[in-house]
Amino acid sequence: MYDYTYNELENDITTLTHKAEIFEADTILAIARGGCIAAQLLTYRLNIRNLQTIQIQSYDQKIQRDTLTLSDTTDLSQCKRVLIVDDIVDSGNTLCALVLYLKEKYPQIEFKTASLFFKPTASIQPDFTCKEATEWINFFWEV
């Protein structure tokens, strides 16, 4: 297990900011709950006031389920470029399903994705990321 610290988050948000600023997003969409902290910090660093959340889950604790649960209360109808943020892209199934759902619902919007961690075996890779996940990560905000 890897213990992810606040100091690492600070450094990683700086890295994500530099990578994602070229996209010039007008909205950040946090995947609740894991992506909320990184998304909030990115809104300040990128000076983006439109922060929304969407809930899509494929895990119960540490066990991945066969089905996804999606709860969408977003209104992205006035957006042009949306940065989707999560803490980790593990299998990629959640992010892949979400991106497909959003592109179908909002075909006029350009979507990019960002995560703190990724696994190279994921079915989708984030556009912007920091670190490869090589073991289970204990995020400090989950403890």
C-alpha positions as CSV (number, residue, x, y, z in Angstrom):
1,M,0.0,0.0,0.0
2,Y,1.1,3.5,-0.8
3,D,0.2,6.4,1.5
4,Y,-0.5,9.5,-0.6
5,T,0.3,12.7,1.4
6,Y,-0.9,16.3,1.3
7,N,2.5,17.5,0.2
8,E,2.4,15.1,-2.8
9,L,-1.0,16.5,-3.7
10,E,0.3,20.0,-3.7
11,N,3.1,19.0,-6.1
12,D,0.8,17.0,-8.3
13,I,-1.8,19.8,-8.6
14,T,1.0,22.1,-9.8
15,T,1.9,19.5,-12.4
16,L,-1.7,18.9,-13.5
17,T,-2.2,22.7,-13.7
18,H,0.7,23.1,-16.0
19,K,-0.4,20.2,-18.2
20,A,-4.1,21.1,-18.3
21,E,-3.8,24.9,-18.8
22,I,-3.2,24.4,-22.6
23,F,-6.8,23.0,-22.8
24,E,-8.3,26.3,-21.6
25,A,-11.3,24.6,-20.0
26,D,-14.3,26.7,-19.0
27,T,-15.6,24.1,-16.7
28,I,-14.2,21.4,-14.4
29,L,-16.3,18.4,-13.8
30,A,-15.3,16.4,-10.7
31,I,-16.1,12.7,-10.4
32,A,-17.5,12.4,-6.9
33,R,-16.1,11.6,-4.5
34,G,-12.5,10.8,-5.4
35,G,-12.0,13.6,-7.9
36,C,-13.5,16.4,-5.8
37,I,-10.4,17.5,-3.9
38,A,-8.2,17.7,-7.0
39,A,-10.9,19.3,-9.0
40,Q,-11.5,22.0,-6.4
41,L,-7.8,22.9,-6.2
42,L,-7.6,23.0,-10.0
43,T,-10.4,25.5,-10.2
44,Y,-8.4,27.9,-8.2
45,R,-5.1,27.2,-10.0
46,L,-6.7,27.5,-13.4
47,N,-9.1,30.3,-12.4
48,I,-12.2,28.4,-13.5
49,R,-15.3,29.3,-11.6
50,N,-17.6,26.7,-13.0
51,L,-17.2,23.5,-10.9
52,Q,-19.7,20.7,-11.2
53,T,-19.8,17.2,-9.9
54,I,-21.1,13.9,-11.2
55,Q,-21.3,10.7,-9.4
56,I,-20.4,7.4,-11.1
57,Q,-19.2,4.4,-9.1
58,S,-17.9,1.0,-9.9
59,Y,-16.3,0.2,-6.5
60,D,-17.7,-0.9,-3.1
61,Q,-14.7,-0.2,-0.8
62,K,-11.9,-2.1,-2.5
63,I,-14.1,-4.4,-4.6
64,Q,-15.0,-3.5,-8.2
65,R,-18.6,-4.2,-9.1
66,D,-19.9,-5.5,-12.5
67,T,-22.2,-2.6,-12.9
68,L,-21.8,1.2,-12.8
69,T,-24.0,3.6,-10.9
70,L,-24.5,7.1,-12.4
71,S,-26.1,10.1,-10.8
72,D,-26.1,13.2,-13.0
73,T,-27.3,16.6,-11.8
74,T,-25.0,18.6,-14.1
75,D,-26.0,21.3,-16.5
76,L,-23.2,21.6,-19.1
77,S,-25.3,23.1,-21.8
78,Q,-23.5,26.4,-21.8
79,C,-20.0,24.9,-21.7
80,K,-17.5,24.6,-24.5
81,R,-14.5,22.8,-23.0
82,V,-14.9,20.6,-19.9
83,L,-12.1,19.0,-17.9
84,I,-13.2,15.8,-16.2
85,V,-11.2,15.2,-13.0
86,D,-10.7,12.0,-10.9
87,D,-8.2,10.8,-8.4
88,I,-7.2,7.6,-10.2
89,V,-8.0,5.8,-13.5
90,D,-7.8,2.2,-12.5
91,S,-9.5,-0.2,-14.9
92,G,-10.7,2.8,-16.9
93,N,-14.2,1.4,-17.1
94,T,-15.8,4.2,-15.1
95,L,-14.1,7.0,-17.0
96,C,-14.7,5.4,-20.3
97,A,-18.4,5.0,-19.6
98,L,-18.7,8.6,-18.3
99,V,-16.9,10.1,-21.3
100,L,-19.2,8.2,-23.7
101,Y,-22.3,9.2,-21.8
102,L,-21.2,12.9,-21.7
103,K,-20.3,13.0,-25.4
104,E,-23.7,11.6,-26.3
105,K,-25.5,14.0,-24.1
106,Y,-23.4,17.0,-25.1
107,P,-21.9,16.4,-28.6
108,Q,-21.0,20.1,-28.9
109,I,-18.6,20.1,-26.0
110,E,-14.9,19.2,-26.1
111,F,-14.0,16.9,-23.1
112,K,-10.5,16.2,-21.7
113,T,-9.7,14.1,-18.7
114,A,-7.3,14.5,-15.8
115,S,-6.3,12.3,-12.9
116,L,-3.6,12.2,-10.2
117,F,-2.9,8.5,-10.9
118,F,-3.4,6.1,-13.8
119,K,-2.7,2.5,-14.6
120,P,-1.2,1.8,-18.0
121,T,-3.5,-1.2,-18.4
122,A,-6.7,1.0,-18.1
123,S,-9.1,0.9,-21.1
124,I,-8.8,4.7,-21.4
125,Q,-5.9,6.9,-20.5
126,P,-6.4,10.4,-19.0
127,D,-5.3,13.3,-21.2
128,F,-3.4,14.8,-18.2
129,T,-2.0,12.9,-15.3
130,C,0.9,12.7,-12.8
131,K,1.8,9.3,-11.6
132,E,1.5,5.6,-12.5
133,A,-0.3,3.6,-9.8
134,T,1.7,0.5,-9.1
135,E,-0.1,-0.5,-5.8
136,W,-3.2,0.3,-3.8
137,I,-3.2,4.0,-2.8
138,N,-4.4,5.3,0.5
139,F,-5.4,8.9,-0.2
140,F,-5.0,11.0,2.9
141,W,-8.6,12.3,2.5
142,E,-10.0,8.8,2.8
143,V,-8.3,8.0,6.1
